[in-house]
Amino acid sequence: MVDLHTHTFFSDGELVPSELVRRAAHAGYRAIAITDHGDSSNLGIIIPNIVKVCNDIGDEWGVTPVPGIELTHVPPRLIPSLADEARKLGARIVVVHGETITEPVCKGTNLAALRAKVDILSHPGLITEEEVVLARENNVCLEISGRKGHSFANGHVVSMARKVGAKLVINSDAHSPGDLLPLDFAKKVALGAGMTEAEFEAARKHSQALLDRARAQ
């Protein structure tokens, strides 16, 4: 499993980064991105610390940790500049907290993230066809979420992505140990959202491509 959206106690997760990575290894992961919630107040605190621990751990337990960030509940106009700042600080995966149907995310967040060409638009909720076309054109992956609540719109996201040929990835959005997605359960999440087995395998390849790109940075 390559999981590119997780959280530690640097935001609202339960674990220190080292324990999250160790538990991911035990769950059979091959790679995990640590993408704590960030805005203009904390990028300079979170990202350098995550970079340090990822460098310290390396591939110690057979799982690759990747430093990242999830830009969360920020005004859409700030997303491009914050994404650039995050990359300069060392984030190799930039996620934007999309317009999930379970939170009051500012309208226009999805569009701003897609225009900024971030890596992943997480749990994008009732994303429009026009936005999904932009995701395809700008090579932004749309997330199928394993997290309760955010997963409610997974079926819609799958349907829209299939219609226009946008890329999907499957992530846990883990905040606690029990949220991690072993590969067999990730497949159940995908199939439950209406994906075919071929689409599930394609999503895994998209995650691997993002991981390869992150490693090359």
C-alpha positions as CSV (number, residue, x, y, z in Angstrom):
1,M,0.0,0.0,0.0
2,V,1.2,3.5,-0.9
3,D,-0.8,6.0,1.3
4,L,-0.2,9.6,0.6
5,H,-2.5,11.3,3.1
6,T,-2.0,10.8,6.9
7,H,-1.7,12.9,10.1
8,T,0.4,12.9,13.2
9,F,0.2,14.9,16.4
10,F,1.7,17.9,14.5
11,S,-2.0,18.5,13.7
12,D,-4.9,16.4,14.8
13,G,-3.5,12.9,14.6
14,E,-2.7,10.7,17.6
15,L,0.8,9.5,17.0
16,V,4.3,10.9,16.7
17,P,5.6,10.5,13.2
18,S,8.0,7.6,14.0
19,E,5.1,5.5,15.5
20,L,2.9,6.3,12.5
21,V,5.6,5.0,10.2
22,R,6.3,2.0,12.3
23,R,2.6,1.1,12.4
24,A,2.3,1.6,8.7
25,A,5.2,-0.9,8.2
26,H,3.4,-3.4,10.4
27,A,0.2,-2.9,8.3
28,G,2.2,-3.8,5.2
29,Y,2.7,-0.4,3.7
30,R,5.5,0.3,1.2
31,A,5.3,4.1,1.5
32,I,3.5,6.7,3.6
33,A,3.2,10.5,3.2
34,I,2.9,12.5,6.4
35,T,0.6,15.4,5.4
36,D,-0.5,17.2,8.6
37,H,-3.0,20.0,8.4
38,G,-1.3,23.4,7.5
39,D,-2.0,27.0,6.9
40,S,0.1,30.2,6.9
41,S,0.5,29.9,10.7
42,N,2.4,26.6,10.9
43,L,4.0,25.5,7.6
44,G,7.4,26.6,8.9
45,I,7.0,24.5,12.0
46,I,5.4,21.3,10.6
47,I,7.3,20.7,7.4
48,P,10.9,21.0,8.6
49,N,10.2,18.7,11.5
50,I,8.5,16.1,9.2
51,V,11.4,16.3,6.8
52,K,13.8,15.7,9.6
53,V,12.1,12.6,10.9
54,C,11.6,11.2,7.4
55,N,15.3,11.6,6.8
56,D,16.2,10.1,10.2
57,I,14.0,7.0,9.6
58,G,14.7,6.5,6.0
59,D,13.7,3.0,4.8
60,E,14.4,1.6,8.3
61,W,11.4,-0.7,8.4
62,G,10.9,-1.4,4.7
63,V,8.5,1.5,4.3
64,T,9.4,4.9,2.7
65,P,8.2,8.0,4.7
66,V,7.5,11.1,2.6
67,P,7.2,14.6,4.0
68,G,4.1,16.5,2.9
69,I,1.4,18.9,4.0
70,E,-2.4,19.1,3.7
71,L,-3.4,22.8,3.2
72,T,-6.6,23.0,5.2
73,H,-9.5,25.5,5.4
74,V,-7.4,28.3,3.9
75,P,-8.9,31.0,1.7
76,P,-8.7,29.8,-1.9
77,R,-6.7,32.8,-3.0
78,L,-3.8,31.7,-0.7
79,I,-3.6,28.1,-2.0
80,P,-1.1,28.8,-4.8
81,S,1.3,30.8,-2.7
82,L,1.1,28.3,0.3
83,A,1.6,25.4,-2.0
84,D,4.8,27.0,-3.4
85,E,6.0,27.8,0.1
86,A,5.3,24.2,1.3
87,R,7.5,22.9,-1.6
88,K,10.3,25.3,-0.8
89,L,10.2,24.1,2.8
90,G,10.6,20.5,1.7
91,A,7.1,19.1,1.2
92,R,7.3,16.4,-1.5
93,I,3.5,15.8,-1.5
94,V,1.1,18.7,-1.4
95,V,-2.5,17.9,-0.7
96,V,-5.4,20.3,-0.4
97,H,-8.3,19.6,1.9
98,G,-11.1,19.5,-0.6
99,E,-14.8,20.5,-0.4
100,T,-15.9,17.5,1.6
101,I,-19.7,17.3,2.2
102,T,-19.1,16.9,6.0
103,E,-17.3,20.2,6.7
104,P,-17.8,23.9,5.8
105,V,-14.9,24.1,3.4
106,C,-14.9,27.4,1.5
107,K,-16.4,27.2,-1.9
108,G,-13.8,27.6,-4.6
109,T,-11.2,25.5,-2.7
110,N,-11.4,22.7,-5.2
111,L,-10.9,25.0,-8.1
112,A,-8.0,26.9,-6.5
113,A,-6.2,23.6,-5.7
114,L,-6.6,22.3,-9.3
115,R,-5.4,25.6,-10.8
116,A,-2.4,25.5,-8.4
117,K,-1.5,22.0,-9.8
118,V,-1.1,20.5,-6.3
119,D,-0.5,16.7,-6.2
120,I,-3.7,15.6,-4.6
121,L,-7.1,17.1,-4.0
122,S,-8.4,15.1,-1.1
123,H,-12.0,14.2,-0.5
124,P,-13.3,16.7,-3.1
125,G,-17.0,16.1,-2.3
126,L,-19.5,16.9,-5.0
127,I,-16.9,18.0,-7.4
128,T,-18.2,19.4,-10.7
129,E,-17.5,17.9,-14.2
130,E,-15.6,21.1,-15.1
131,E,-13.4,20.8,-12.1
132,V,-12.7,17.1,-12.9
133,V,-11.7,18.1,-16.4
134,L,-9.3,20.6,-15.0
135,A,-7.9,17.9,-12.7
136,R,-7.2,15.8,-15.7
137,E,-5.6,18.6,-17.7
138,N,-3.4,19.7,-14.7
139,N,-2.5,16.2,-13.7
140,V,-4.0,16.5,-10.2
141,C,-5.1,13.2,-8.6
142,L,-8.5,13.1,-6.9
143,E,-8.8,11.2,-3.7
144,I,-11.0,8.2,-2.8
145,S,-11.0,8.5,1.0
146,G,-11.0,5.7,3.5
147,R,-12.0,8.1,6.2
148,K,-15.5,8.1,7.7
149,G,-17.6,11.0,6.5
150,H,-15.3,12.1,3.8
151,S,-15.9,8.8,2.1
152,F,-19.6,9.6,1.6
153,A,-19.0,11.2,-1.7
154,N,-16.5,8.6,-3.0
155,G,-19.0,7.1,-5.5
156,H,-19.6,10.5,-7.0
157,V,-15.9,11.2,-7.4
158,V,-15.4,7.8,-9.0
159,S,-18.2,8.4,-11.5
160,M,-17.0,11.9,-12.5
161,A,-13.4,10.8,-12.8
162,R,-14.4,7.8,-15.0
163,K,-16.5,10.1,-17.2
164,V,-13.6,12.4,-18.1
165,G,-10.6,10.3,-17.5
166,A,-9.1,12.0,-14.4
167,K,-6.7,10.2,-12.1
168,L,-7.7,8.7,-8.8
169,V,-5.7,7.7,-5.7
170,I,-6.8,5.9,-2.6
171,N,-5.7,7.2,0.8
172,S,-6.6,6.5,4.4
173,D,-6.5,10.1,5.8
174,A,-5.4,8.3,8.9
175,H,-5.5,10.2,12.2
176,S,-5.2,7.1,14.5
177,P,-3.7,3.6,14.1
178,G,-7.0,2.1,13.3
179,D,-7.4,4.3,10.3
180,L,-4.5,2.9,8.4
181,L,-5.6,0.9,5.2
182,P,-4.0,-2.5,4.6
183,L,-4.1,-3.2,0.9
184,D,-6.9,-5.7,1.0
185,F,-9.1,-3.2,2.9
186,A,-8.2,-0.3,0.5
187,K,-9.4,-2.6,-2.3
188,K,-12.7,-3.0,-0.5
189,V,-13.0,0.8,-0.1
190,A,-12.4,1.2,-3.9
191,L,-14.8,-1.5,-4.9
192,G,-17.4,-0.2,-2.5
193,A,-17.1,3.2,-4.2
194,G,-17.9,1.6,-7.5
195,M,-14.4,1.2,-8.9
196,T,-13.6,-1.8,-11.1
197,E,-10.6,-4.0,-10.2
198,A,-8.8,-2.4,-13.2
199,E,-9.6,1.1,-11.9
200,F,-8.3,0.1,-8.5
201,E,-5.0,-1.1,-10.0
202,A,-4.8,2.1,-12.1
203,A,-5.2,4.2,-8.9
204,R,-2.4,2.2,-7.3
205,K,-0.2,3.1,-10.3
206,H,-1.1,6.8,-9.9
207,S,0.0,6.6,-6.2
208,Q,3.3,5.0,-7.3
209,A,3.9,7.7,-9.9
210,L,3.4,10.4,-7.3
211,L,5.8,8.5,-4.9
212,D,8.4,8.2,-7.7
213,R,8.1,11.9,-8.4
214,A,8.5,12.7,-4.7
215,R,11.6,10.5,-4.4
216,A,13.2,12.3,-7.3
217,Q,12.8,15.7,-5.7
